[in-house]
Amino acid sequence: MHVDLNCDLGEGIGDDEAMLGIVSSASVACGFHAGDQDIMLRTARLAKQRGVRIGAHPSYPDRDNFGRTPMPGLSASQIEAIVAYQIGALMGVAALAGCEVTHVKAHGALSNVGCEDDMTARAIAAAIKAVDRDLSFVVLPNSALMRAGEAAGLKLVHEVYADRAYEDDAQLVSRSKPGAVLHDAGTIARRVARMVQDQAVTSVSGKAIKMPVDTVCIHGDTPGAVEIAREVRSLLEAQKIGIAPFV
C-alpha cells in the first residue's frame, strides 16, 4: 500500500523548504491568492532537487482575502480564463526550472464553490482539459469537481485532508466553524493512517464515509505544519504504507 503526501506551497507563509523534504507532491500558488513569479521559480527548483512533483493551485483573483472569498458574479468563461492563465503561468516558470507541471488543484473558495456548484466545477475542468488534457485533476471525492472531471475525461486524483474536519455529506467543515482545522500532530497522524488503511474518512458525528484516498493534503499555512507532516509520514512508514507521488 502506498499514498501521496501533498502540501499547498509557494504562498509565502510556511516553511516550504522543510515541507519539500517531507511531501511527495506540492500544489503551488500561481499569484492570484498568493505567491509571484519569483516564489514559483524558487519553489519549482526546490521541488526538482527533492524529487517532488508540482502542480498548479489556481484561485479566484483575491489576494486581499487569500482566495477564501467566493466570487459569485463570475461567468463560466471567466473562470475558465482565470484557471487557464494560472496553469500557464506555472508551466512557464516550471520550464525555467527544468521540471514539469503534473496536476491542478483548485484553491480555497474556488475549490469550495466548485465542490458544490456544477457550473464552476465544469469551468475548472474545461480549463484544465484545454491547457493540457494529460494533467491530473486533484478533487474532493463525492463532489461536483469529481463529477466534472469524470465528464471531461481527466485523470482524477482523490484527495483527503489530514488537518480538516468533515461533515456527514463528505464536504469539509467550514473554516468559520469551531473544530474545522485540526492541530495535534499525533491525532492527525493516527487519523491519516486510518483514512489510508480504511479508504474512508470519519465525519464530525462519527460517521464513516467510504472514499478513495490517492493523496493526503497537509496545509502549509496550518500552525505546526512541518511537525504534522513529519509525524504523518513517520507513522505511515512505520505501518508499511509507502509515500510516493500519484503521477
Secondary structure, 3 states (H helix, E strand, C coil): CEEEEEEEECCCCCCHHHHCCCCCEEEEECCCCCCCHHHHHHHHHHHHHHCCEEEEECCCCCHHHCCCCCCCCCCHHHHHHHHHHHHHHHHHHHHHHCCCEEEECCCHHHHHHHHHCHHHHHHHHHHHHHHCCCCEEEECCCCHHHHHHHHHCCEEEEEEECCECECCCCCECCCCCCCCECCCHHHHHHHHHHHHHHCEEECCCCCEEECCCCEEEEECCCCCHHHHHHHHHHHHHHCCCEECCCC
